[in-house]
Amino acid sequence: MAKKTSAPSSSPAAPRARRSTKAGNGAVTPKPTPEEIAEAAYHRYLSRGGQDGADFDDWIEAERDLTKQRTR
């Protein structure tokens, strides 16, 4: 009788680490999370007087500002 072999287990993948970027000094700093970006973008929206129509720009600028702060 042939020996039964088991199929490789399909365990769930390990959680992914936060994305990171290298600072100018070689140190690795974590990128801002979507929650952090959303909060910063919301503050930009409020500082503009709550006018609609620039949500994408607010998001991009908030992400850029947070990333820049972390790489200093």
mmCIF file of the N, C-alpha and C atoms, coordinates in Angstrom:
data_MODEL
# 
_entry.id   MODEL 
# 
loop_
_atom_site.group_PDB 
_atom_site.id 
_atom_site.type_symbol 
_atom_site.label_atom_id 
_atom_site.label_alt_id 
_atom_site.label_comp_id 
_atom_site.label_asym_id 
_atom_site.label_entity_id 
_atom_site.label_seq_id 
_atom_site.pdbx_PDB_ins_code 
_atom_site.Cartn_x 
_atom_site.Cartn_y 
_atom_site.Cartn_z 
_atom_site.occupancy 
_atom_site.B_iso_or_equiv 
_atom_site.pdbx_formal_charge 
_atom_site.auth_seq_id 
_atom_site.auth_comp_id 
_atom_site.auth_asym_id 
_atom_site.auth_atom_id 
_atom_site.pdbx_PDB_model_num 
ATOM 1   N N  . MET A 1 1  ? 0.842   -1.189 0.000  1.00 0.00 ? 1  MET A N  1 
ATOM 2   C CA . MET A 1 1  ? 0.000   0.000  0.000  1.00 0.00 ? 1  MET A CA 1 
ATOM 3   C C  . MET A 1 1  ? 0.881   1.244  0.000  1.00 0.00 ? 1  MET A C  1 
ATOM 4   N N  . ALA A 1 2  ? 0.544   2.240  -0.827 1.00 0.00 ? 2  ALA A N  1 
ATOM 5   C CA . ALA A 1 2  ? 1.348   3.452  -0.958 1.00 0.00 ? 2  ALA A CA 1 
ATOM 6   C C  . ALA A 1 2  ? 1.123   4.368  0.237  1.00 0.00 ? 2  ALA A C  1 
ATOM 7   N N  . LYS A 1 3  ? 2.189   5.064  0.581  1.00 0.00 ? 3  LYS A N  1 
ATOM 8   C CA . LYS A 1 3  ? 2.114   5.993  1.707  1.00 0.00 ? 3  LYS A CA 1 
ATOM 9   C C  . LYS A 1 3  ? 1.312   7.228  1.278  1.00 0.00 ? 3  LYS A C  1 
ATOM 10  N N  . LYS A 1 4  ? 0.413   7.641  2.124  1.00 0.00 ? 4  LYS A N  1 
ATOM 11  C CA . LYS A 1 4  ? -0.423  8.800  1.847  1.00 0.00 ? 4  LYS A CA 1 
ATOM 12  C C  . LYS A 1 4  ? 0.349   10.076 2.186  1.00 0.00 ? 4  LYS A C  1 
ATOM 13  N N  . THR A 1 5  ? 0.364   11.005 1.277  1.00 0.00 ? 5  THR A N  1 
ATOM 14  C CA . THR A 1 5  ? 1.016   12.287 1.546  1.00 0.00 ? 5  THR A CA 1 
ATOM 15  C C  . THR A 1 5  ? -0.045  13.347 1.712  1.00 0.00 ? 5  THR A C  1 
ATOM 16  N N  . SER A 1 6  ? 0.235   14.238 2.589  1.00 0.00 ? 6  SER A N  1 
ATOM 17  C CA . SER A 1 6  ? -0.751  15.301 2.813  1.00 0.00 ? 6  SER A CA 1 
ATOM 18  C C  . SER A 1 6  ? -0.418  16.502 1.941  1.00 0.00 ? 6  SER A C  1 
ATOM 19  N N  . ALA A 1 7  ? -1.443  17.154 1.515  1.00 0.00 ? 7  ALA A N  1 
ATOM 20  C CA . ALA A 1 7  ? -1.282  18.363 0.708  1.00 0.00 ? 7  ALA A CA 1 
ATOM 21  C C  . ALA A 1 7  ? -0.783  19.479 1.604  1.00 0.00 ? 7  ALA A C  1 
ATOM 22  N N  . PRO A 1 8  ? -0.025  20.412 1.051  1.00 0.00 ? 8  PRO A N  1 
ATOM 23  C CA . PRO A 1 8  ? 0.442   21.531 1.860  1.00 0.00 ? 8  PRO A CA 1 
ATOM 24  C C  . PRO A 1 8  ? -0.748  22.283 2.441  1.00 0.00 ? 8  PRO A C  1 
ATOM 25  N N  . SER A 1 9  ? -0.618  22.669 3.681  1.00 0.00 ? 9  SER A N  1 
ATOM 26  C CA . SER A 1 9  ? -1.730  23.383 4.317  1.00 0.00 ? 9  SER A CA 1 
ATOM 27  C C  . SER A 1 9  ? -1.840  24.772 3.728  1.00 0.00 ? 9  SER A C  1 
ATOM 28  N N  . SER A 1 10 ? -3.043  25.212 3.633  1.00 0.00 ? 10 SER A N  1 
ATOM 29  C CA . SER A 1 10 ? -3.269  26.554 3.101  1.00 0.00 ? 10 SER A CA 1 
ATOM 30  C C  . SER A 1 10 ? -3.605  27.479 4.257  1.00 0.00 ? 10 SER A C  1 
ATOM 31  N N  . SER A 1 11 ? -2.591  27.800 5.042  1.00 0.00 ? 11 SER A N  1 
ATOM 32  C CA . SER A 1 11 ? -2.803  28.691 6.177  1.00 0.00 ? 11 SER A CA 1 
ATOM 33  C C  . SER A 1 11 ? -2.890  30.120 5.676  1.00 0.00 ? 11 SER A C  1 
ATOM 34  N N  . PRO A 1 12 ? -3.606  30.956 6.407  1.00 0.00 ? 12 PRO A N  1 
ATOM 35  C CA . PRO A 1 12 ? -3.727  32.345 5.977  1.00 0.00 ? 12 PRO A CA 1 
ATOM 36  C C  . PRO A 1 12 ? -2.366  33.032 5.993  1.00 0.00 ? 12 PRO A C  1 
ATOM 37  N N  . ALA A 1 13 ? -2.216  33.960 5.105  1.00 0.00 ? 13 ALA A N  1 
ATOM 38  C CA . ALA A 1 13 ? -0.949  34.687 5.007  1.00 0.00 ? 13 ALA A CA 1 
ATOM 39  C C  . ALA A 1 13 ? -0.738  35.527 6.257  1.00 0.00 ? 13 ALA A C  1 
ATOM 40  N N  . ALA A 1 14 ? 0.497   35.711 6.598  1.00 0.00 ? 14 ALA A N  1 
ATOM 41  C CA . ALA A 1 14 ? 0.836   36.548 7.744  1.00 0.00 ? 14 ALA A CA 1 
ATOM 42  C C  . ALA A 1 14 ? 0.458   37.990 7.437  1.00 0.00 ? 14 ALA A C  1 
ATOM 43  N N  . PRO A 1 15 ? 0.119   38.760 8.465  1.00 0.00 ? 15 PRO A N  1 
ATOM 44  C CA . PRO A 1 15 ? -0.216  40.163 8.226  1.00 0.00 ? 15 PRO A CA 1 
ATOM 45  C C  . PRO A 1 15 ? 0.961   40.894 7.598  1.00 0.00 ? 15 PRO A C  1 
ATOM 46  N N  . ARG A 1 16 ? 0.655   41.773 6.698  1.00 0.00 ? 16 ARG A N  1 
ATOM 47  C CA . ARG A 1 16 ? 1.709   42.525 6.014  1.00 0.00 ? 16 ARG A CA 1 
ATOM 48  C C  . ARG A 1 16 ? 2.218   43.636 6.914  1.00 0.00 ? 16 ARG A C  1 
ATOM 49  N N  . ALA A 1 17 ? 3.497   43.859 6.841  1.00 0.00 ? 17 ALA A N  1 
ATOM 50  C CA . ALA A 1 17 ? 4.107   44.936 7.612  1.00 0.00 ? 17 ALA A CA 1 
ATOM 51  C C  . ALA A 1 17 ? 3.712   46.271 6.989  1.00 0.00 ? 17 ALA A C  1 
ATOM 52  N N  . ARG A 1 18 ? 3.762   47.314 7.792  1.00 0.00 ? 18 ARG A N  1 
ATOM 53  C CA . ARG A 1 18 ? 3.469   48.642 7.262  1.00 0.00 ? 18 ARG A CA 1 
ATOM 54  C C  . ARG A 1 18 ? 4.508   49.017 6.235  1.00 0.00 ? 18 ARG A C  1 
ATOM 55  N N  . ARG A 1 19 ? 4.063   49.687 5.228  1.00 0.00 ? 19 ARG A N  1 
ATOM 56  C CA . ARG A 1 19 ? 5.000   50.155 4.211  1.00 0.00 ? 19 ARG A CA 1 
ATOM 57  C C  . ARG A 1 19 ? 5.943   51.161 4.855  1.00 0.00 ? 19 ARG A C  1 
ATOM 58  N N  . SER A 1 20 ? 7.143   51.208 4.353  1.00 0.00 ? 20 SER A N  1 
ATOM 59  C CA . SER A 1 20 ? 8.097   52.162 4.903  1.00 0.00 ? 20 SER A CA 1 
ATOM 60  C C  . SER A 1 20 ? 8.909   52.775 3.778  1.00 0.00 ? 20 SER A C  1 
ATOM 61  N N  . THR A 1 21 ? 9.563   53.839 4.107  1.00 0.00 ? 21 THR A N  1 
ATOM 62  C CA . THR A 1 21 ? 10.388  54.539 3.133  1.00 0.00 ? 21 THR A CA 1 
ATOM 63  C C  . THR A 1 21 ? 11.716  54.878 3.784  1.00 0.00 ? 21 THR A C  1 
ATOM 64  N N  . LYS A 1 22 ? 12.740  55.012 2.980  1.00 0.00 ? 22 LYS A N  1 
ATOM 65  C CA . LYS A 1 22 ? 14.046  55.370 3.526  1.00 0.00 ? 22 LYS A CA 1 
ATOM 66  C C  . LYS A 1 22 ? 14.169  56.890 3.610  1.00 0.00 ? 22 LYS A C  1 
ATOM 67  N N  . ALA A 1 23 ? 14.585  57.338 4.763  1.00 0.00 ? 23 ALA A N  1 
ATOM 68  C CA . ALA A 1 23 ? 14.833  58.769 4.945  1.00 0.00 ? 23 ALA A CA 1 
ATOM 69  C C  . ALA A 1 23 ? 16.192  59.097 4.335  1.00 0.00 ? 23 ALA A C  1 
ATOM 70  N N  . GLY A 1 24 ? 16.486  60.356 4.187  1.00 0.00 ? 24 GLY A N  1 
ATOM 71  C CA . GLY A 1 24 ? 17.752  60.788 3.620  1.00 0.00 ? 24 GLY A CA 1 
ATOM 72  C C  . GLY A 1 24 ? 18.956  60.277 4.406  1.00 0.00 ? 24 GLY A C  1 
ATOM 73  N N  . ASN A 1 25 ? 18.774  60.029 5.696  1.00 0.00 ? 25 ASN A N  1 
ATOM 74  C CA . ASN A 1 25 ? 19.888  59.565 6.520  1.00 0.00 ? 25 ASN A CA 1 
ATOM 75  C C  . ASN A 1 25 ? 19.991  58.043 6.539  1.00 0.00 ? 25 ASN A C  1 
ATOM 76  N N  . GLY A 1 26 ? 19.206  57.356 5.726  1.00 0.00 ? 26 GLY A N  1 
ATOM 77  C CA . GLY A 1 26 ? 19.262  55.899 5.654  1.00 0.00 ? 26 GLY A CA 1 
ATOM 78  C C  . GLY A 1 26 ? 18.315  55.202 6.607  1.00 0.00 ? 26 GLY A C  1 
ATOM 79  N N  . ALA A 1 27 ? 17.683  55.943 7.502  1.00 0.00 ? 27 ALA A N  1 
ATOM 80  C CA . ALA A 1 27 ? 16.745  55.332 8.452  1.00 0.00 ? 27 ALA A CA 1 
ATOM 81  C C  . ALA A 1 27 ? 15.433  55.018 7.741  1.00 0.00 ? 27 ALA A C  1 
ATOM 82  N N  . VAL A 1 28 ? 14.805  53.950 8.144  1.00 0.00 ? 28 VAL A N  1 
ATOM 83  C CA . VAL A 1 28 ? 13.520  53.568 7.561  1.00 0.00 ? 28 VAL A CA 1 
ATOM 84  C C  . VAL A 1 28 ? 12.416  54.122 8.447  1.00 0.00 ? 28 VAL A C  1 
ATOM 85  N N  . THR A 1 29 ? 11.513  54.872 7.854  1.00 0.00 ? 29 THR A N  1 
ATOM 86  C CA . THR A 1 29 ? 10.399  55.454 8.591  1.00 0.00 ? 29 THR A CA 1 
ATOM 87  C C  . THR A 1 29 ? 9.094   54.932 8.012  1.00 0.00 ? 29 THR A C  1 
ATOM 88  N N  . PRO A 1 30 ? 8.119   54.640 8.861  1.00 0.00 ? 30 PRO A N  1 
ATOM 89  C CA . PRO A 1 30 ? 6.844   54.123 8.349  1.00 0.00 ? 30 PRO A CA 1 
ATOM 90  C C  . PRO A 1 30 ? 6.072   55.194 7.588  1.00 0.00 ? 30 PRO A C  1 
ATOM 91  N N  . LYS A 1 31 ? 5.411   54.767 6.523  1.00 0.00 ? 31 LYS A N  1 
ATOM 92  C CA . LYS A 1 31 ? 4.554   55.682 5.765  1.00 0.00 ? 31 LYS A CA 1 
ATOM 93  C C  . LYS A 1 31 ? 3.288   55.921 6.579  1.00 0.00 ? 31 LYS A C  1 
ATOM 94  N N  . PRO A 1 32 ? 2.635   57.047 6.355  1.00 0.00 ? 32 PRO A N  1 
ATOM 95  C CA . PRO A 1 32 ? 1.393   57.315 7.089  1.00 0.00 ? 32 PRO A CA 1 
ATOM 96  C C  . PRO A 1 32 ? 0.305   56.310 6.716  1.00 0.00 ? 32 PRO A C  1 
ATOM 97  N N  . THR A 1 33 ? -0.512  55.971 7.684  1.00 0.00 ? 33 THR A N  1 
ATOM 98  C CA . THR A 1 33 ? -1.621  55.051 7.439  1.00 0.00 ? 33 THR A CA 1 
ATOM 99  C C  . THR A 1 33 ? -2.762  55.796 6.759  1.00 0.00 ? 33 THR A C  1 
ATOM 100 N N  . PRO A 1 34 ? -3.665  55.078 6.123  1.00 0.00 ? 34 PRO A N  1 
ATOM 101 C CA . PRO A 1 34 ? -4.829  55.749 5.515  1.00 0.00 ? 34 PRO A CA 1 
ATOM 102 C C  . PRO A 1 34 ? -5.637  56.555 6.540  1.00 0.00 ? 34 PRO A C  1 
ATOM 103 N N  . GLU A 1 35 ? -5.706  56.076 7.774  1.00 0.00 ? 35 GLU A N  1 
ATOM 104 C CA . GLU A 1 35 ? -6.437  56.801 8.814  1.00 0.00 ? 35 GLU A CA 1 
ATOM 105 C C  . GLU A 1 35 ? -5.763  58.130 9.131  1.00 0.00 ? 35 GLU A C  1 
ATOM 106 N N  . GLU A 1 36 ? -4.435  58.130 9.198  1.00 0.00 ? 36 GLU A N  1 
ATOM 107 C CA . GLU A 1 36 ? -3.693  59.368 9.462  1.00 0.00 ? 36 GLU A CA 1 
ATOM 108 C C  . GLU A 1 36 ? -3.864  60.351 8.311  1.00 0.00 ? 36 GLU A C  1 
ATOM 109 N N  . ILE A 1 37 ? -3.813  59.840 7.100  1.00 0.00 ? 37 ILE A N  1 
ATOM 110 C CA . ILE A 1 37 ? -3.982  60.703 5.924  1.00 0.00 ? 37 ILE A CA 1 
ATOM 111 C C  . ILE A 1 37 ? -5.389  61.283 5.897  1.00 0.00 ? 37 ILE A C  1 
ATOM 112 N N  . ALA A 1 38 ? -6.385  60.458 6.194  1.00 0.00 ? 38 ALA A N  1 
ATOM 113 C CA . ALA A 1 38 ? -7.782  60.919 6.188  1.00 0.00 ? 38 ALA A CA 1 
ATOM 114 C C  . ALA A 1 38 ? -7.980  62.042 7.201  1.00 0.00 ? 38 ALA A C  1 
ATOM 115 N N  . GLU A 1 39 ? -7.399  61.890 8.382  1.00 0.00 ? 39 GLU A N  1 
ATOM 116 C CA . GLU A 1 39 ? -7.548  62.925 9.408  1.00 0.00 ? 39 GLU A CA 1 
ATOM 117 C C  . GLU A 1 39 ? -6.883  64.231 8.961  1.00 0.00 ? 39 GLU A C  1 
ATOM 118 N N  . ALA A 1 40 ? -5.675  64.125 8.416  1.00 0.00 ? 40 ALA A N  1 
ATOM 119 C CA . ALA A 1 40 ? -4.973  65.325 7.949  1.00 0.00 ? 40 ALA A CA 1 
ATOM 120 C C  . ALA A 1 40 ? -5.730  65.972 6.789  1.00 0.00 ? 40 ALA A C  1 
ATOM 121 N N  . ALA A 1 41 ? -6.276  65.155 5.888  1.00 0.00 ? 41 ALA A N  1 
ATOM 122 C CA . ALA A 1 41 ? -7.044  65.683 4.753  1.00 0.00 ? 41 ALA A CA 1 
ATOM 123 C C  . ALA A 1 41 ? -8.309  66.387 5.248  1.00 0.00 ? 41 ALA A C  1 
ATOM 124 N N  . TYR A 1 42 ? -8.927  65.821 6.276  1.00 0.00 ? 42 TYR A N  1 
ATOM 125 C CA . TYR A 1 42 ? -10.126 66.443 6.846  1.00 0.00 ? 42 TYR A CA 1 
ATOM 126 C C  . TYR A 1 42 ? -9.788  67.811 7.439  1.00 0.00 ? 42 TYR A C  1 
ATOM 127 N N  . HIS A 1 43 ? -8.656  67.924 8.105  1.00 0.00 ? 43 HIS A N  1 
ATOM 128 C CA . HIS A 1 43 ? -8.240  69.207 8.662  1.00 0.00 ? 43 HIS A CA 1 
ATOM 129 C C  . HIS A 1 43 ? -7.958  70.220 7.552  1.00 0.00 ? 43 HIS A C  1 
ATOM 130 N N  . ARG A 1 44 ? -7.415  69.756 6.442  1.00 0.00 ? 44 ARG A N  1 
ATOM 131 C CA . ARG A 1 44 ? -7.203  70.649 5.296  1.00 0.00 ? 44 ARG A CA 1 
ATOM 132 C C  . ARG A 1 44 ? -8.557  71.141 4.771  1.00 0.00 ? 44 ARG A C  1 
ATOM 133 N N  . TYR A 1 45 ? -9.522  70.222 4.687  1.00 0.00 ? 45 TYR A N  1 
ATOM 134 C CA . TYR A 1 45 ? -10.879 70.557 4.243  1.00 0.00 ? 45 TYR A CA 1 
ATOM 135 C C  . TYR A 1 45 ? -11.495 71.636 5.150  1.00 0.00 ? 45 TYR A C  1 
ATOM 136 N N  . LEU A 1 46 ? -11.340 71.443 6.455  1.00 0.00 ? 46 LEU A N  1 
ATOM 137 C CA . LEU A 1 46 ? -11.882 72.422 7.395  1.00 0.00 ? 46 LEU A CA 1 
ATOM 138 C C  . LEU A 1 46 ? -11.172 73.768 7.270  1.00 0.00 ? 46 LEU A C  1 
ATOM 139 N N  . SER A 1 47 ? -9.863  73.736 7.062  1.00 0.00 ? 47 SER A N  1 
ATOM 140 C CA . SER A 1 47 ? -9.108  74.991 6.948  1.00 0.00 ? 47 SER A CA 1 
ATOM 141 C C  . SER A 1 47 ? -9.477  75.755 5.679  1.00 0.00 ? 47 SER A C  1 
ATOM 142 N N  . ARG A 1 48 ? -10.027 75.055 4.688  1.00 0.00 ? 48 ARG A N  1 
ATOM 143 C CA . ARG A 1 48 ? -10.504 75.705 3.452  1.00 0.00 ? 48 ARG A CA 1 
ATOM 144 C C  . ARG A 1 48 ? -11.935 76.204 3.605  1.00 0.00 ? 48 ARG A C  1 
ATOM 145 N N  . GLY A 1 49 ? -12.499 76.085 4.797  1.00 0.00 ? 49 GLY A N  1 
ATOM 146 C CA . GLY A 1 49 ? -13.865 76.547 5.022  1.00 0.00 ? 49 GLY A CA 1 
ATOM 147 C C  . GLY A 1 49 ? -14.917 75.494 4.708  1.00 0.00 ? 49 GLY A C  1 
ATOM 148 N N  . GLY A 1 50 ? -14.501 74.244 4.557  1.00 0.00 ? 50 GLY A N  1 
ATOM 149 C CA . GLY A 1 50 ? -15.443 73.161 4.303  1.00 0.00 ? 50 GLY A CA 1 
ATOM 150 C C  . GLY A 1 50 ? -16.041 73.153 2.905  1.00 0.00 ? 50 GLY A C  1 
ATOM 151 N N  . GLN A 1 51 ? -15.354 73.773 1.959  1.00 0.00 ? 51 GLN A N  1 
ATOM 152 C CA . GLN A 1 51 ? -15.864 73.787 0.591  1.00 0.00 ? 51 GLN A CA 1 
ATOM 153 C C  . GLN A 1 51 ? -15.583 72.448 -0.087 1.00 0.00 ? 51 GLN A C  1 
ATOM 154 N N  . ASP A 1 52 ? -16.596 71.919 -0.764 1.00 0.00 ? 52 ASP A N  1 
ATOM 155 C CA . ASP A 1 52 ? -16.470 70.648 -1.475 1.00 0.00 ? 52 ASP A CA 1 
ATOM 156 C C  . ASP A 1 52 ? -15.664 70.813 -2.758 1.00 0.00 ? 52 ASP A C  1 
ATOM 157 N N  . GLY A 1 53 ? -15.225 69.646 -3.291 1.00 0.00 ? 53 GLY A N  1 
ATOM 158 C CA . GLY A 1 53 ? -14.622 69.639 -4.610 1.00 0.00 ? 53 GLY A CA 1 
ATOM 159 C C  . GLY A 1 53 ? -13.117 69.478 -4.649 1.00 0.00 ? 53 GLY A C  1 
ATOM 160 N N  . ALA A 1 54 ? -12.447 69.432 -3.505 1.00 0.00 ? 54 ALA A N  1 
ATOM 161 C CA . ALA A 1 54 ? -10.990 69.311 -3.525 1.00 0.00 ? 54 ALA A CA 1 
ATOM 162 C C  . ALA A 1 54 ? -10.531 68.131 -2.658 1.00 0.00 ? 54 ALA A C  1 
ATOM 163 N N  . ASP A 1 55 ? -11.386 67.129 -2.515 1.00 0.00 ? 55 ASP A N  1 
ATOM 164 C CA . ASP A 1 55 ? -11.054 65.998 -1.639 1.00 0.00 ? 55 ASP A CA 1 
ATOM 165 C C  . ASP A 1 55 ? -9.807  65.254 -2.100 1.00 0.00 ? 55 ASP A C  1 
ATOM 166 N N  . PHE A 1 56 ? -9.656  65.049 -3.386 1.00 0.00 ? 56 PHE A N  1 
ATOM 167 C CA . PHE A 1 56 ? -8.480  64.345 -3.901 1.00 0.00 ? 56 PHE A CA 1 
ATOM 168 C C  . PHE A 1 56 ? -7.213  65.149 -3.608 1.00 0.00 ? 56 PHE A C  1 
ATOM 169 N N  . ASP A 1 57 ? -7.276  66.453 -3.889 1.00 0.00 ? 57 ASP A N  1 
ATOM 170 C CA . ASP A 1 57 ? -6.123  67.316 -3.622 1.00 0.00 ? 57 ASP A CA 1 
ATOM 171 C C  . ASP A 1 57 ? -5.789  67.338 -2.132 1.00 0.00 ? 57 ASP A C  1 
ATOM 172 N N  . ASP A 1 58 ? -6.808  67.390 -1.281 1.00 0.00 ? 58 ASP A N  1 
ATOM 173 C CA . ASP A 1 58 ? -6.584  67.370 0.165  1.00 0.00 ? 58 ASP A CA 1 
ATOM 174 C C  . ASP A 1 58 ? -5.867  66.084 0.572  1.00 0.00 ? 58 ASP A C  1 
ATOM 175 N N  . TRP A 1 59 ? -6.301  64.963 0.019  1.00 0.00 ? 59 TRP A N  1 
ATOM 176 C CA . TRP A 1 59 ? -5.705  63.665 0.352  1.00 0.00 ? 59 TRP A CA 1 
ATOM 177 C C  . TRP A 1 59 ? -4.228  63.611 -0.068 1.00 0.00 ? 59 TRP A C  1 
ATOM 178 N N  . ILE A 1 60 ? -3.974  64.010 -1.310 1.00 0.00 ? 60 ILE A N  1 
ATOM 179 C CA . ILE A 1 60 ? -2.605  63.968 -1.840 1.00 0.00 ? 60 ILE A CA 1 
ATOM 180 C C  . ILE A 1 60 ? -1.681  64.882 -1.043 1.00 0.00 ? 60 ILE A C  1 
ATOM 181 N N  . GLU A 1 61 ? -2.132  66.086 -0.774 1.00 0.00 ? 61 GLU A N  1 
ATOM 182 C CA . GLU A 1 61 ? -1.308  67.029 -0.012 1.00 0.00 ? 61 GLU A CA 1 
ATOM 183 C C  . GLU A 1 61 ? -1.095  66.557 1.425  1.00 0.00 ? 61 GLU A C  1 
ATOM 184 N N  . ALA A 1 62 ? -2.122  65.984 2.032  1.00 0.00 ? 62 ALA A N  1 
ATOM 185 C CA . ALA A 1 62 ? -1.984  65.470 3.396  1.00 0.00 ? 62 ALA A CA 1 
ATOM 186 C C  . ALA A 1 62 ? -0.970  64.333 3.435  1.00 0.00 ? 62 ALA A C  1 
ATOM 187 N N  . GLU A 1 63 ? -1.051  63.429 2.463  1.00 0.00 ? 63 GLU A N  1 
ATOM 188 C CA . GLU A 1 63 ? -0.098  62.318 2.400  1.00 0.00 ? 63 GLU A CA 1 
ATOM 189 C C  . GLU A 1 63 ? 1.323   62.843 2.182  1.00 0.00 ? 63 GLU A C  1 
ATOM 190 N N  . ARG A 1 64 ? 1.470   63.809 1.307  1.00 0.00 ? 64 ARG A N  1 
ATOM 191 C CA . ARG A 1 64 ? 2.788   64.387 1.027  1.00 0.00 ? 64 ARG A CA 1 
ATOM 192 C C  . ARG A 1 64 ? 3.356   65.063 2.283  1.00 0.00 ? 64 ARG A C  1 
ATOM 193 N N  . ASP A 1 65 ? 2.515   65.843 2.973  1.00 0.00 ? 65 ASP A N  1 
ATOM 194 C CA . ASP A 1 65 ? 2.978   66.540 4.183  1.00 0.00 ? 65 ASP A CA 1 
ATOM 195 C C  . ASP A 1 65 ? 3.400   65.557 5.271  1.00 0.00 ? 65 ASP A C  1 
ATOM 196 N N  . LEU A 1 66 ? 2.587   64.530 5.519  1.00 0.00 ? 66 LEU A N  1 
ATOM 197 C CA . LEU A 1 66 ? 2.908   63.556 6.554  1.00 0.00 ? 66 LEU A CA 1 
ATOM 198 C C  . LEU A 1 66 ? 4.179   62.784 6.222  1.00 0.00 ? 66 LEU A C  1 
ATOM 199 N N  . THR A 1 67 ? 4.338   62.417 4.970  1.00 0.00 ? 67 THR A N  1 
ATOM 200 C CA . THR A 1 67 ? 5.541   61.691 4.552  1.00 0.00 ? 67 THR A CA 1 
ATOM 201 C C  . THR A 1 67 ? 6.774   62.569 4.719  1.00 0.00 ? 67 THR A C  1 
ATOM 202 N N  . LYS A 1 68 ? 6.641   63.837 4.343  1.00 0.00 ? 68 LYS A N  1 
ATOM 203 C CA . LYS A 1 68 ? 7.762   64.766 4.468  1.00 0.00 ? 68 LYS A CA 1 
ATOM 204 C C  . LYS A 1 68 ? 8.161   64.952 5.939  1.00 0.00 ? 68 LYS A C  1 
ATOM 205 N N  . GLN A 1 69 ? 7.154   65.056 6.821  1.00 0.00 ? 69 GLN A N  1 
ATOM 206 C CA . GLN A 1 69 ? 7.431   65.215 8.255  1.00 0.00 ? 69 GLN A CA 1 
ATOM 207 C C  . GLN A 1 69 ? 8.206   64.015 8.794  1.00 0.00 ? 69 GLN A C  1 
ATOM 208 N N  . ARG A 1 70 ? 7.900   62.838 8.321  1.00 0.00 ? 70 ARG A N  1 
ATOM 209 C CA . ARG A 1 70 ? 8.537   61.615 8.840  1.00 0.00 ? 70 ARG A CA 1 
ATOM 210 C C  . ARG A 1 70 ? 9.930   61.374 8.291  1.00 0.00 ? 70 ARG A C  1 
ATOM 211 N N  . THR A 1 71 ? 10.276  62.029 7.205  1.00 0.00 ? 71 THR A N  1 
ATOM 212 C CA . THR A 1 71 ? 11.592  61.806 6.623  1.00 0.00 ? 71 THR A CA 1 
ATOM 213 C C  . THR A 1 71 ? 12.594  62.878 7.018  1.00 0.00 ? 71 THR A C  1 
ATOM 214 N N  . ARG A 1 72 ? 12.199  63.786 7.876  1.00 0.00 ? 72 ARG A N  1 
ATOM 215 C CA . ARG A 1 72 ? 13.114  64.838 8.342  1.00 0.00 ? 72 ARG A CA 1 
ATOM 216 C C  . ARG A 1 72 ? 13.992  64.314 9.433  1.00 0.00 ? 72 ARG A C  1 
# 
